[in-house]
Amino acid sequence: MTKPILEGFTSQPWIQQQYLLSDVDGRTFADDRGSYGVLMLIHKSLGLKQLLLFPFPSKQGRQLLLAEIQQRNEVLLVGTVHLESSKNNSRFRSDQLKVCNSVFEKYKRNRPNVTSLLMGDFNFDAKWPENAKQMNILKNWADLWLALYGPNNPGNTFQNVIRFDRIMFQSFHVHPVQMRIIGTQPIGQSPKKDLAYKNFYNYFLPDKKRQQMTNIYISDHCGLMADFDLSYV
């Protein structure tokens, strides 16, 4: 999340009416410029109990944002992250996932009915050698896309890498139903000269149109949406 996008979110009446935001002005954004962080929108109908922020070992100001939500007899622990970027930062990502594991274990302790969700941009490919190391840190978690659809459906959300964006899952009472990739369609177009960076989707446009306009997407990554069955909660 960046401050300009956050300003756009907070100005939307439908967001103001329906959602609680974990940050409304970027004060929790922790990179050197104070403009880059993580954000949750939580529907007001959910029983939000608390929001917590945990700093990571990081050169890029990365953090874990954790929400505790009460749904009938079940506590939902929902965490979102943007792990360290760049392929050579696997050690930072390992340290960050260890923090996540430790935090979730602490808040699950002595509670019989807890569902845990850890999601976000993990910044490593499921086929990189690093994947086995990182998934061993999260050995008690399920990679939800893999659990639902198996290894032959990679779930790509960013260029040609496999599952940079993931939802990790632990629960005895909540059951995943389906997942889907969202944000695959453009929300508009803009002259190329107006873009601060080259959008890789532009390469798929016909040559003539490519020279004039580029598609605008909500992000350079696609998103993930998951549905769950809470009837056993």
Sequence and secondary structure as in RCSB ss.txt:
>XXXX:A:sequence
MTKPILEGFTSQPWIQQQYLLSDVDGRTFADDRGSYGVLMLIHKSLGLKQLLLFPFPSKQGRQLLLAEIQQRNEV
LLVGTVHLESSKNNSRFRSDQLKVCNSVFEKYKRNRPNVTSLLMGDFNFDAKWPENAKQMNILKNWADLWLALYG
PNNPGNTFQNVIRFDRIMFQSFHVHPVQMRIIGTQPIGQSPKKDLAYKNFYNYFLPDKKRQQMTNIYISDHCGLM
ADFDLSYV
>XXXX:A:secstr
 BHHHHHHHHT HHHHHHEEES SSSTT  STTS B    EEETTSEEEEEEEEE S SS  EEEEEEEEETTEE
EEEEEEE   SGGGHHHHHHHHHHHHHHHHHHHTT SSEEEEEEEE  S TTSTHHHHHHHHTTTSEEHHHHHH 
TTS    BTTBS SEEEEEE SS EEEEEEEE  S SEEEEGGG SS  GGGGGS HHHHTTEEEE S SS EEE
EEEE TT 
